[in-house]
Amino acid sequence: MENNLKLSSKEKMLNPDFIFESSWEVCNKVGGIYTVLSTRAKSLQTVMPDRIVFIGPFFAGDSHNPYFEEDPKLLADWRTAAGKNDGLNIKVGRWNIPGRPIAVLVDFSVFYPKKNAIYTKLWELFGVDSLHAYGDYDEASMFSFAAARVVESYYRFFHLDDKRVVYHGNEWMTGLGLLYIRHTLPRVATLFTTHATSIGRSIAGNNKPLYDYLFAYNGDQMAAELNMQSKHSIEKQTAHHVDCFTTVSDITAKECRELLDKEVDVVLPNGFEDDFVPKGAAFTAKRKAARKALLNIANSLTDNNLDDDTLIISTSGRYEFRNKGIDVFIEAMARLNNDNRLNRRIAAFIEVPGCTSDDRASGMMRYLGLDNRRDSRVVLILVPNYLTGDDGMLNMHYYDLLPGNDLTIYPSYYEPWGYTPLESIAFHVPCITTDLAGFGLWANTVKGGYSELEDGVKVIHRTDHNYHDVADSIKDSVMAFARCDKKTVENIRRKAFNLSKKALWQHFIAYYQEAYHIALTKAAKRFTI
C-alpha cells in the first residue's frame, strides 16, 4: 500500500475545511470500526480542531453513554434550529476519546414512518433495491438518513456553500445517507469506506470458498442466492456514485472489484494510536496482574494448579466461528494437547462475546477431547463476554488482560484488516495471523516476505482448502515459541512492539488526505464549466 497520488505542477492538494463522518459505531463500541474512528480522531482533531464532526446513533431510553459527554452549550443555536426547523432530535457533545472531537448523536426512530417514501426515492434516483430488506436494514438505513439530515442541517445553518466540505460514511449502513447528500448537496464531496463487503462476508460465513472463485463470482447473483439483495444493492450503488470509494486493505480491494464491480480509489489501512498502552513499571504491573487473573480463572474452572511458567495464549474478536478462525484455533489447541513433545502447559482463552447457548466452540472442544483434565497439556477456556471490566467472570478490561498473554493467535479466514493482532503487538505480545487478513498482508509488506515469529508476527499462508495445514502450522509455531529462552522471547516481544509503531496514524493519515483530495476534486468539477 503506497500513497500513489501524483499532482501536476499546477495542481495543489485540496484539504477539507469541514469533515462530517458517520458510523453506527460513533460513541457506540460494538466492533473494530469504533477503534478505527476513535484512534484516528485525534490526528484529524489536531489538524482541524472542531471542524470534524462525528455522527452516531442516539438510542432513546439509554440513560447513560460512557463514550459520550453531552454539552448543552456546544453549538446550542444550531441544535435548537435543527429541532425546530428540521425535526431532528439530537444530542451534541464530545466523544470521550483522545482529542475529544465534537459528536452528534441523532434519534433515527422519527423517520420510520417515512421509510417507504425514502426507499422509493432511492430507487428512482439510484436504483437501490430495498424490497428485500429484513433484519437490521431498516434500522441502519433510518440512521443513515438521519445522519445525512444532520449534515444538511449543519451545512445550511452555517452557510458552508463556499467551504470545502467532505461527508465520509463507513460501511453499507451509511450508504443511504451518502446518496441523499450526493443528490441534495452536490457541492459536498462524498467519501465511502467499506470495511468488508456485505456479500463477501456472507459468502465466507456460509462456508463457501471465497478466494479460489472470487474471479468467477457475480455479486448480484450471489446476493440473490444468499438473500442479501438489499444490503448488497445499497453498498454497490453507493460505491458507484460517491466521489471517492475506499476500503481498508488490498485483499478487500479485490473483493470490491469482483463483487461490487468497482475499483477502489484509495486503500485506507487502519492505523492505531498507542497512547493508552502503559509503559515501564506500569506495564510490568499490569502484565503481572493480568497473568494472575487469567491463571486464577483457569485453575478455578478446571481444578488445575497452573503456575506462572504456564504459556498463556488467547484469541479474540467477534464470534464468527469460521471467519475469525476460531475453529482452526481449537483444532490447533487439540493437536498441541495430544503432542507429547510440548514442554510447557498451556492456558488458552477464547474471548469472544456471544450467546452462551451457542455451542459451536464447546461442542467442538468436546469432540476433540479438550476436556481440561488435571493432566491436560492444554487447558482451553471459553469467555463468551465483552471484557469491559464487569463481565462477572474476569472483571477486567480487555486492554488490562491483553498484556498477560505470552502469545495471541488470530488465524482468520475472512478479515479485511484485523485490529486484534495490531493491538496485541502494541502491547508487546507477539501474534500469529494469516495472509487472508489485511494486517497479515501489511506485516508481510513491511518484512518484504513472509513475516515469521522472530519478527514479532507469524503470518501463515491460508487458502480456501488448507485448514489442516494451518492448524499444524499454528501447533508447530506455538511449540517452537514454548522452547524459546527468556532472551529470545524478550527480543521477539521487542520486535512485535516496534512493528506496531509502523502502523501509527502519523504514518497512515496521508492516505486519508489523498482520499479527501480526490473527493473534493471530483465534487468541484460538478460546478466547473
MOMOCOR-V530149 format. One record per pair of residues at least 6 apart in sequence whose ideal C-beta (glycine too) atoms are under 7 Angstrom apart, sorted by the first residue. I is the first residue (numbers start at 0). GAP is how many residues later the second one is. D is the distance in whole Angstrom. If there is no record, write none. Layout:
I | GAP | D
I | GAP | D
This chain:
0 | 249 | 6
0 | 266 | 5
0 | 268 | 5
2 | 507 | 5
2 | 508 | 6
2 | 511 | 6
4 | 509 | 4
4 | 512 | 7
6 | 6 | 6
12 | 500 | 7
12 | 504 | 5
13 | 150 | 6
13 | 503 | 5
13 | 506 | 4
13 | 507 | 6
14 | 501 | 7
15 | 148 | 5
15 | 149 | 7
15 | 150 | 4
15 | 500 | 5
15 | 504 | 6
16 | 34 | 6
16 | 146 | 4
16 | 147 | 5
16 | 148 | 7
17 | 33 | 5
17 | 142 | 6
17 | 145 | 6
17 | 147 | 5
18 | 25 | 7
18 | 32 | 7
18 | 33 | 4
18 | 147 | 5
18 | 149 | 6
19 | 33 | 5
19 | 35 | 6
19 | 131 | 5
19 | 147 | 5
20 | 16 | 7
20 | 31 | 7
20 | 33 | 5
20 | 147 | 4
21 | 33 | 4
21 | 125 | 4
21 | 147 | 5
21 | 152 | 5
21 | 155 | 6
22 | 10 | 6
22 | 14 | 6
22 | 33 | 7
22 | 147 | 4
22 | 148 | 7
22 | 151 | 7
23 | 33 | 6
23 | 116 | 7
23 | 119 | 7
23 | 149 | 5
24 | 6 | 6
24 | 8 | 4
24 | 9 | 4
24 | 12 | 7
25 | 11 | 6
25 | 28 | 5
25 | 29 | 6
25 | 30 | 3
25 | 77 | 6
26 | 29 | 5
26 | 38 | 6
26 | 40 | 4
26 | 41 | 4
26 | 68 | 6
26 | 76 | 5
26 | 78 | 6
27 | 28 | 6
27 | 29 | 6
28 | 38 | 6
30 | 287 | 7
31 | 387 | 5
32 | 137 | 6
32 | 138 | 7
32 | 162 | 6
34 | 384 | 5
35 | 234 | 5
36 | 17 | 7
37 | 59 | 4
38 | 232 | 7
38 | 233 | 6
38 | 234 | 4
38 | 466 | 6
39 | 231 | 6
39 | 465 | 6
40 | 54 | 7
40 | 56 | 6
40 | 58 | 5
40 | 60 | 5
41 | 56 | 4
41 | 57 | 4
41 | 231 | 6
42 | 462 | 5
42 | 463 | 7
42 | 466 | 5
43 | 8 | 5
44 | 7 | 6
44 | 54 | 4
44 | 56 | 5
45 | 53 | 7
49 | 52 | 6
51 | 49 | 6
52 | 49 | 5
52 | 51 | 6
52 | 101 | 7
53 | 41 | 6
53 | 47 | 6
53 | 48 | 7
53 | 49 | 5
54 | 49 | 5
54 | 51 | 6
54 | 92 | 4
54 | 95 | 5
55 | 47 | 6
55 | 49 | 5
56 | 48 | 7
56 | 49 | 7
56 | 51 | 6
56 | 86 | 5
57 | 32 | 7
57 | 33 | 6
57 | 47 | 4
57 | 48 | 5
57 | 49 | 5
59 | 47 | 6
59 | 49 | 6
65 | 30 | 7
66 | 28 | 7
66 | 29 | 5
67 | 25 | 6
67 | 27 | 6
67 | 28 | 7
67 | 35 | 6
67 | 37 | 6
68 | 24 | 5
68 | 25 | 5
68 | 27 | 6
69 | 21 | 5
69 | 23 | 4
70 | 21 | 7
70 | 22 | 4
70 | 23 | 6
73 | 18 | 5
73 | 19 | 6
73 | 28 | 7
74 | 17 | 5
77 | 76 | 6
77 | 79 | 5
78 | 11 | 6
78 | 13 | 5
80 | 76 | 6
81 | 6 | 4
81 | 8 | 6
81 | 71 | 5
82 | 6 | 7
85 | 63 | 6
85 | 67 | 5
86 | 23 | 7
87 | 18 | 6
87 | 61 | 6
87 | 62 | 6
87 | 65 | 6
88 | 18 | 4
88 | 21 | 6
89 | 14 | 5
89 | 15 | 7
89 | 16 | 5
89 | 60 | 6
90 | 14 | 4
91 | 12 | 5
92 | 10 | 6
93 | 6 | 4
93 | 8 | 7
93 | 9 | 6
94 | 6 | 5
94 | 8 | 4
97 | 175 | 6
97 | 177 | 6
103 | 46 | 6
105 | 40 | 5
105 | 41 | 6
105 | 44 | 5
107 | 34 | 4
107 | 35 | 4
107 | 38 | 4
110 | 31 | 5
110 | 34 | 6
110 | 35 | 6
111 | 30 | 6
114 | 23 | 6
114 | 27 | 6
117 | 27 | 6
118 | 11 | 4
121 | 6 | 4
121 | 8 | 7
121 | 54 | 6
121 | 57 | 6
122 | 7 | 7
124 | 58 | 6
125 | 53 | 5
125 | 111 | 5
125 | 115 | 6
126 | 110 | 6
127 | 105 | 5
127 | 106 | 5
127 | 109 | 5
128 | 100 | 6
128 | 101 | 6
128 | 104 | 4
129 | 100 | 5
131 | 97 | 4
131 | 98 | 5
132 | 97 | 4
136 | 93 | 5
136 | 94 | 6
139 | 33 | 4
140 | 35 | 5
142 | 30 | 7
143 | 29 | 6
143 | 30 | 5
143 | 31 | 6
143 | 32 | 4
143 | 33 | 4
144 | 31 | 6
144 | 32 | 6
144 | 35 | 6
146 | 27 | 7
146 | 30 | 5
147 | 29 | 3
147 | 32 | 4
147 | 33 | 5
150 | 16 | 5
150 | 30 | 6
151 | 32 | 6
151 | 33 | 6
154 | 10 | 7
154 | 30 | 6
154 | 33 | 7
160 | 26 | 6
163 | 356 | 5
164 | 23 | 5
164 | 24 | 7
165 | 23 | 5
165 | 25 | 6
165 | 350 | 5
165 | 353 | 6
165 | 354 | 7
166 | 11 | 7
166 | 14 | 5
166 | 21 | 5
166 | 23 | 5
166 | 24 | 7
167 | 23 | 4
168 | 6 | 7
168 | 8 | 6
168 | 9 | 5
168 | 23 | 5
169 | 23 | 5
169 | 25 | 7
170 | 23 | 6
170 | 24 | 6
171 | 22 | 7
171 | 26 | 5
171 | 59 | 5
171 | 62 | 5
171 | 63 | 4
174 | 59 | 4
174 | 60 | 6
174 | 63 | 4
175 | 58 | 6
177 | 12 | 5
177 | 14 | 6
177 | 60 | 5
177 | 64 | 6
178 | 58 | 7
178 | 59 | 6
178 | 62 | 6
180 | 7 | 5
180 | 9 | 6
181 | 8 | 5
181 | 59 | 6
181 | 60 | 7
185 | 340 | 6
186 | 336 | 6
186 | 340 | 7
187 | 335 | 7
188 | 54 | 5
188 | 330 | 4
188 | 331 | 5
188 | 333 | 7
188 | 334 | 4
189 | 52 | 4
189 | 53 | 5
189 | 329 | 6
190 | 51 | 6
190 | 52 | 7
190 | 53 | 5
190 | 55 | 7
190 | 324 | 6
190 | 328 | 5
191 | 46 | 5
191 | 47 | 6
191 | 50 | 4
191 | 53 | 5
191 | 54 | 7
192 | 53 | 5
192 | 54 | 7
192 | 75 | 6
193 | 41 | 6
193 | 45 | 7
193 | 53 | 5
193 | 62 | 7
194 | 53 | 5
194 | 221 | 6
195 | 56 | 6
195 | 220 | 4
196 | 38 | 7
196 | 55 | 7
196 | 58 | 5
196 | 59 | 6
196 | 62 | 5
196 | 63 | 6
197 | 30 | 6
197 | 33 | 4
197 | 34 | 6
197 | 37 | 5
198 | 20 | 5
198 | 23 | 6
198 | 24 | 5
198 | 29 | 6
198 | 33 | 5
198 | 60 | 5
199 | 10 | 6
199 | 55 | 4
199 | 59 | 6
200 | 213 | 6
201 | 24 | 5
201 | 26 | 5
202 | 7 | 5
202 | 19 | 6
203 | 6 | 5
203 | 119 | 5
203 | 209 | 6
203 | 210 | 4
204 | 115 | 7
204 | 117 | 7
204 | 118 | 6
205 | 20 | 6
206 | 115 | 6
208 | 255 | 4
209 | 204 | 7
209 | 254 | 7
210 | 252 | 6
210 | 253 | 5
211 | 252 | 5
213 | 40 | 7
213 | 41 | 7
213 | 44 | 5
214 | 43 | 6
216 | 41 | 6
216 | 42 | 6
218 | 13 | 6
218 | 17 | 7
218 | 40 | 4
218 | 41 | 6
218 | 42 | 7
222 | 6 | 5
222 | 9 | 4
234 | 25 | 7
235 | 24 | 5
238 | 6 | 5
238 | 17 | 7
238 | 21 | 5
238 | 23 | 5
239 | 22 | 6
242 | 276 | 4
242 | 279 | 4
242 | 280 | 5
243 | 21 | 5
243 | 22 | 7
243 | 271 | 5
243 | 274 | 5
243 | 275 | 4
244 | 17 | 6
244 | 19 | 5
244 | 20 | 5
245 | 18 | 6
245 | 19 | 6
245 | 20 | 5
245 | 21 | 7
245 | 22 | 5
245 | 269 | 5
246 | 6 | 5
246 | 9 | 6
246 | 17 | 5
246 | 20 | 6
247 | 20 | 6
247 | 21 | 6
247 | 22 | 5
247 | 168 | 5
247 | 169 | 5
247 | 190 | 6
248 | 18 | 6
248 | 20 | 7
248 | 167 | 5
248 | 168 | 5
248 | 189 | 3
248 | 192 | 6
249 | 17 | 6
249 | 191 | 6
250 | 165 | 7
250 | 185 | 7
250 | 187 | 6
250 | 190 | 6
251 | 164 | 4
251 | 186 | 7
252 | 11 | 5
252 | 14 | 6
255 | 6 | 6
255 | 8 | 5
256 | 6 | 5
264 | 250 | 7
264 | 253 | 5
265 | 245 | 6
265 | 248 | 5
265 | 249 | 5
265 | 252 | 7
266 | 244 | 7
267 | 243 | 5
267 | 244 | 6
267 | 247 | 6
268 | 173 | 6
268 | 239 | 5
268 | 242 | 7
269 | 147 | 5
269 | 149 | 6
270 | 232 | 6
270 | 233 | 6
270 | 234 | 4
270 | 236 | 7
270 | 237 | 4
270 | 238 | 7
271 | 150 | 5
271 | 154 | 6
271 | 228 | 7
271 | 231 | 5
271 | 232 | 6
271 | 233 | 7
272 | 231 | 7
272 | 232 | 6
273 | 152 | 5
273 | 226 | 7
273 | 230 | 7
275 | 123 | 7
276 | 149 | 5
276 | 150 | 6
277 | 8 | 5
282 | 120 | 6
285 | 114 | 6
285 | 117 | 5
286 | 116 | 4
286 | 117 | 6
289 | 106 | 7
289 | 110 | 6
289 | 111 | 5
289 | 113 | 5
289 | 114 | 3
290 | 17 | 7
290 | 21 | 6
290 | 113 | 4
292 | 101 | 6
292 | 103 | 6
292 | 108 | 7
293 | 18 | 6
293 | 53 | 6
293 | 55 | 7
293 | 107 | 7
293 | 110 | 5
294 | 11 | 5
294 | 15 | 6
294 | 52 | 6
296 | 84 | 7
296 | 96 | 7
296 | 97 | 6
297 | 6 | 7
297 | 8 | 6
297 | 49 | 4
297 | 81 | 5
297 | 83 | 6
298 | 6 | 6
298 | 7 | 6
300 | 80 | 6
301 | 70 | 4
301 | 77 | 5
302 | 71 | 6
303 | 70 | 6
303 | 75 | 6
305 | 39 | 6
305 | 41 | 6
305 | 73 | 7
308 | 35 | 6
309 | 34 | 7
309 | 35 | 5
309 | 36 | 7
309 | 37 | 5
310 | 33 | 5
310 | 35 | 5
310 | 95 | 5
310 | 171 | 5
311 | 35 | 5
311 | 92 | 6
311 | 93 | 5
311 | 94 | 5
312 | 33 | 6
312 | 35 | 5
312 | 92 | 7
312 | 93 | 7
312 | 94 | 5
312 | 95 | 7
312 | 96 | 6
312 | 165 | 7
313 | 34 | 7
313 | 35 | 4
313 | 37 | 6
313 | 91 | 5
313 | 94 | 6
314 | 11 | 7
314 | 14 | 5
314 | 35 | 6
314 | 93 | 7
314 | 94 | 5
314 | 95 | 6
315 | 35 | 4
315 | 36 | 6
315 | 104 | 6
316 | 7 | 5
316 | 35 | 6
316 | 93 | 7
316 | 103 | 5
317 | 6 | 6
317 | 34 | 7
318 | 33 | 4
318 | 34 | 6
318 | 35 | 3
318 | 39 | 7
320 | 6 | 6
320 | 39 | 5
321 | 91 | 6
322 | 89 | 7
322 | 90 | 5
322 | 91 | 4
323 | 88 | 6
324 | 85 | 7
324 | 86 | 3
324 | 87 | 5
324 | 88 | 6
325 | 24 | 6
325 | 26 | 7
325 | 35 | 6
326 | 37 | 7
327 | 83 | 5
327 | 139 | 6
327 | 142 | 5
327 | 143 | 5
328 | 21 | 7
328 | 80 | 6
328 | 82 | 6
329 | 31 | 7
329 | 34 | 5
329 | 35 | 6
329 | 38 | 7
330 | 37 | 7
330 | 140 | 4
331 | 139 | 5
331 | 142 | 4
331 | 143 | 5
332 | 15 | 5
332 | 37 | 6
332 | 45 | 5
332 | 47 | 5
333 | 34 | 4
333 | 35 | 7
333 | 36 | 6
334 | 136 | 6
334 | 137 | 7
334 | 140 | 5
335 | 6 | 6
335 | 10 | 6
335 | 41 | 6
335 | 42 | 5
335 | 139 | 5
335 | 142 | 6
336 | 33 | 6
336 | 39 | 6
336 | 40 | 5
336 | 41 | 4
338 | 136 | 7
340 | 138 | 6
341 | 35 | 5
341 | 137 | 6
341 | 140 | 7
342 | 139 | 6
342 | 140 | 6
343 | 138 | 5
344 | 32 | 6
345 | 31 | 7
345 | 32 | 5
346 | 32 | 5
347 | 30 | 6
347 | 31 | 7
347 | 32 | 5
348 | 32 | 5
348 | 34 | 6
349 | 11 | 6
349 | 32 | 5
349 | 33 | 7
350 | 32 | 5
350 | 36 | 6
351 | 32 | 7
352 | 31 | 6
352 | 32 | 6
352 | 33 | 5
353 | 30 | 5
355 | 28 | 5
360 | 21 | 5
361 | 20 | 6
364 | 15 | 6
369 | 8 | 7
369 | 10 | 5
371 | 7 | 5
371 | 8 | 7
382 | 10 | 6
382 | 11 | 7
384 | 6 | 4
384 | 8 | 6
386 | 7 | 6
386 | 9 | 7
386 | 10 | 6
386 | 11 | 4
386 | 14 | 6
387 | 9 | 6
388 | 6 | 6
388 | 7 | 6
388 | 8 | 5
393 | 7 | 7
401 | 21 | 7
401 | 22 | 7
401 | 25 | 5
401 | 27 | 6
402 | 24 | 5
402 | 26 | 7
404 | 24 | 5
406 | 22 | 7
406 | 23 | 6
406 | 24 | 7
406 | 71 | 7
406 | 74 | 6
407 | 13 | 7
407 | 16 | 4
407 | 21 | 6
407 | 23 | 4
408 | 22 | 7
408 | 23 | 5
408 | 65 | 6
409 | 8 | 6
409 | 10 | 5
409 | 11 | 5
409 | 21 | 6
409 | 23 | 5
409 | 27 | 7
410 | 21 | 7
410 | 22 | 7
410 | 23 | 5
410 | 49 | 7
410 | 59 | 6
410 | 63 | 6
411 | 6 | 6
411 | 21 | 7
411 | 22 | 6
411 | 24 | 6
411 | 25 | 5
412 | 23 | 6
412 | 49 | 7
413 | 22 | 7
414 | 21 | 6
414 | 22 | 4
414 | 23 | 7
415 | 22 | 5
416 | 21 | 4
416 | 22 | 6
417 | 15 | 6
417 | 19 | 4
417 | 20 | 6
417 | 21 | 4
417 | 22 | 7
420 | 10 | 5
420 | 12 | 5
420 | 18 | 5
420 | 36 | 7
421 | 17 | 6
421 | 78 | 6
421 | 81 | 6
423 | 7 | 4
424 | 6 | 6
424 | 31 | 6
424 | 32 | 6
424 | 71 | 4
424 | 72 | 6
424 | 74 | 6
424 | 75 | 4
425 | 71 | 7
425 | 74 | 4
427 | 65 | 5
427 | 68 | 6
427 | 69 | 5
428 | 67 | 7
429 | 23 | 6
429 | 26 | 5
429 | 27 | 7
429 | 62 | 5
429 | 63 | 6
429 | 66 | 4
430 | 26 | 6
431 | 26 | 4
431 | 28 | 7
431 | 42 | 6
431 | 45 | 6
432 | 6 | 6
432 | 7 | 4
432 | 24 | 7
432 | 26 | 6
433 | 6 | 5
433 | 25 | 7
433 | 26 | 5
433 | 28 | 4
433 | 36 | 7
434 | 6 | 6
434 | 9 | 6
434 | 24 | 5
434 | 26 | 6
434 | 27 | 6
435 | 26 | 5
439 | 19 | 4
442 | 8 | 4
442 | 14 | 5
442 | 16 | 6
442 | 56 | 7
443 | 6 | 6
443 | 7 | 5
443 | 15 | 5
445 | 53 | 7
445 | 56 | 6
446 | 8 | 6
449 | 9 | 6
450 | 6 | 5
450 | 7 | 7
450 | 8 | 5
451 | 6 | 6
452 | 24 | 6
452 | 28 | 6
452 | 39 | 6
453 | 38 | 6
454 | 40 | 6
455 | 36 | 6
455 | 39 | 4
455 | 40 | 3
455 | 43 | 5
456 | 39 | 7
456 | 42 | 6
457 | 19 | 5
459 | 10 | 6
459 | 13 | 5
459 | 14 | 7
461 | 8 | 5
